[in-house]
């Protein structure tokens, strides 16, 4: 599975960005997809996930501001980010895999559950 992110950039606090992740296929290997972010020196953090049936979950710090979605026709994963804050600054990665447990409204699988990753796109939010 090939994944490629785009859409990152620099914005001021309160602004919006939409990240895209183009996948090379829509199969069992992409049944669970997620966005992660990482700041240098810190662990990769799960931001949002979407299951094959459309079930989504978000980390608490982005609830109400970020929206994850996927287009099954174009094999594209999206992350709409509104009301961005300086603490959202990070490298954002999309991930995919046939994750055994991807359901639920609050659960985001850990990064170790995903075998397929994009190269990342930088998001910088200034105050």
Buried (B, 14 or more C-beta within 10 A) or exposed (E): BEBBBEBBEEBEEEBEBBBBBBBBEBEEBBBBBBBBBBEEEEEBBBBBBBBBEEBBBBBEEBEEBBBBBBEEEEBBBBBBBBEBBEEBBBBBBBBBBBBEEBBEEEBBBEBEBBEBBBEBBEBBBEE
